[in-house]
Amino acid sequence: MHVNYPNLGFIWKLTFLIAGGLLLSSLVSSPVDPNARVAEPIVWAQNRAPEVPSQDDLAGEAVPFESFGVREQLDREMVVNTYHHSSTMLYLKRASRWFPVIESILKEKGLPDDFKYLAVIESGLSQVVSPAGAAGFWQFMKGTAPQYGLRITEEIDERYHVVKSTYAACDYLLDANKEFGSWALAAASYNMGKAGVRRDLEEQKVDTYWELHLNSETARYVYRLLAIKAIFEDPESYGFSIQPDALYQPFETRTVWVTSSIDDLSAFALEKGANLKALKTLNPWLRSNRLTLAVGDSIGVKIPI
């Protein structure tokens, strides 16, 4: 059956004309309130290019900004880390908790204070594992860790022990600096290995990190360290404003010395007035739910106060 529908287009046009007329009439007839609040225009935030330091140094060694590509490579890392907002903000918060520990060990071992930023670029000051299997704040590989005194068993992995792994990292960097005579090259070797740096220096017949043609990760590595250093030394200039009470504070702990094996760390934690979550957070190097000690051994375990 054929149905004659009304002309909908005409009806819609007529409706809009009537509505528009009514709106115009109300605007004309309504008095203007001089005290009415005028909506403020929306101002969109602008991303400002972060300033690249005009001069800088790594562990007292001047950065040669006049050398080919140096300024632009540092600029890239300044941009990336300034606008990597959530990660950089968390790094700044965590530093309040962990830098005092790291700084004291660097000073004790005679390393420049700048190397605390190496832990930031390695792990973000968190107990992470890389796709390659490097672990902990200082990202030691399983094969390298024992060479620097870090114990790894089924129950213990000292790559996750902040204090012990910091001492190990210091020993590595001291060895590398002794070989290469440069803190920048020592830092680069932390990323690609001493053998890799040695090979590239010999093949390319240059003497400094800044002249080397490197794999993409190591080519950015020292520049990223410098960028993090610049941001941490003056965070507000790079858009990071953190109130003191928003920073992560050091854990308040006491040390319990364990002299015999523990079959159940959950029960041990409860016995000490804590729980397994707190125990593993404060002692991430405990990798099992038990702890086996040889006769005569002792080990310090942190417990929250």
Buried (B, 14 or more C-beta within 10 A) or exposed (E): EEEEEEEEEEEEEEEEEEEEEEEEEEEEEEEEEEEEEEEEEEEEEEEEEBEBBEEBBBBEBEBEBEEEEBBEBBBBBBBBBBBEEEEBBBBBBBBBBBBEBBBEBBEEBEBBEBBBBBBBBBBBBBBBEEEEEBBBBBBBBBEBBEEBEBBBEEBBBBBBBBBBBBBBBBBBBBBBBEBBEBBBBBBBBBBBBBEBBBEBBEEEEEEBBBBBEBEEEBBBBBBBBBBBBBBBEEBEEBBBEEEEEEEBEEEEBEEBEBEEEBEEBBEBBEEBEBEBEBBBBBBBBBBEBBBBBEEEEEBEBBBBE
